[in-house]
Amino acid sequence: MRTALLERLRGTLDAEGRIELGSLAVTDAGLVLPSPVGGGRATALAWAELGETKATGLAELLIRPRHAKDRRVGVRNARIVRDFIEETRALCD
């Protein structure tokens, strides 16, 4: 089931160039993170700027950019989303 879900996510990304996963978006160019302050602008993070991603629970990801503050982002199925982010980054590098 996990493999099938990852394949569907990848297919959607290939078709549309962007996939929304809760408050986070994954694109071919990197991630789009929600504003840390409500109502602010979203932040684009290129793959080269992404240091580490870690699922810190079932519904939260820790995103560690290389040269910025860590960000916690709420997403459902955080471990699957983390795997999808890492696979997509590997394919785009």
C-alpha positions as CSV (number, residue, x, y, z in Angstrom):
1,M,0.0,0.0,0.0
2,R,2.8,2.4,0.9
3,T,4.5,1.8,-2.5
4,A,1.2,2.4,-4.3
5,L,0.6,5.7,-2.5
6,L,4.2,6.9,-3.2
7,E,3.6,6.0,-6.9
8,R,0.3,7.9,-7.0
9,L,2.0,11.0,-5.4
10,R,4.8,10.8,-8.0
11,G,2.3,10.5,-10.8
12,T,0.4,13.6,-9.6
13,L,3.7,15.5,-9.3
14,D,4.8,14.5,-12.8
15,A,1.4,15.5,-14.3
16,E,0.9,18.8,-12.5
17,G,4.4,19.9,-11.4
18,R,3.2,20.5,-7.9
19,I,1.3,18.6,-5.2
20,E,-0.2,20.0,-2.1
21,L,0.3,17.9,1.0
22,G,-1.6,19.7,3.8
23,S,0.1,23.0,4.4
24,L,3.2,21.9,2.5
25,A,3.7,21.7,-1.3
26,V,6.2,19.6,-3.2
27,T,7.4,20.8,-6.6
28,D,10.0,19.7,-9.1
29,A,12.1,22.6,-7.9
30,G,11.8,21.9,-4.1
31,L,9.4,22.6,-1.3
32,V,6.9,25.4,-0.6
33,L,6.6,25.9,3.1
34,P,3.7,27.7,4.7
35,S,4.3,31.1,6.3
36,P,5.6,30.8,9.9
37,V,3.2,33.7,10.7
38,G,-0.5,33.3,9.8
39,G,-1.4,35.2,6.7
40,G,2.2,35.7,5.6
41,R,3.8,34.6,2.3
42,A,4.8,31.0,1.7
43,T,8.5,30.3,1.5
44,A,10.1,28.4,-1.5
45,L,13.0,26.1,-0.5
46,A,15.0,24.7,-3.4
47,W,16.3,21.1,-3.2
48,A,19.9,22.4,-2.8
49,E,18.8,24.4,0.2
50,L,17.2,21.4,2.0
51,G,19.3,19.8,4.6
52,E,17.2,17.2,6.4
53,T,13.6,16.1,6.8
54,K,12.4,14.1,9.7
55,A,9.0,12.8,10.8
56,T,8.6,13.9,14.4
57,G,5.2,12.3,14.8
58,L,2.3,11.0,12.7
59,A,1.3,14.5,11.6
60,E,4.4,16.6,11.8
61,L,7.6,17.1,9.8
62,L,10.8,18.8,10.9
63,I,12.4,20.5,7.9
64,R,16.0,21.6,8.4
65,P,17.2,24.0,5.7
66,R,21.0,24.2,5.2
67,H,21.2,27.9,6.1
68,A,18.0,28.9,7.9
69,K,16.0,28.0,11.1
70,D,14.3,24.6,11.4
71,R,10.6,24.5,10.5
72,R,7.9,22.3,11.8
73,V,5.1,21.6,9.4
74,G,1.9,19.8,10.1
75,V,1.0,17.1,7.5
76,R,-0.9,13.9,7.7
77,N,1.0,10.7,7.3
78,A,4.3,12.4,8.0
79,R,6.5,9.4,7.4
80,I,5.1,8.8,4.0
81,V,5.3,12.4,3.1
82,R,8.9,12.5,4.3
83,D,9.8,9.4,2.1
84,F,8.1,11.1,-0.9
85,I,10.1,14.3,-0.3
86,E,13.4,12.4,-0.1
87,E,12.6,10.3,-3.2
88,T,11.6,13.4,-5.2
89,R,14.7,15.2,-4.1
90,A,16.9,12.3,-5.2
91,L,15.2,12.2,-8.6
92,C,15.6,16.0,-9.1
93,D,19.2,16.3,-8.0
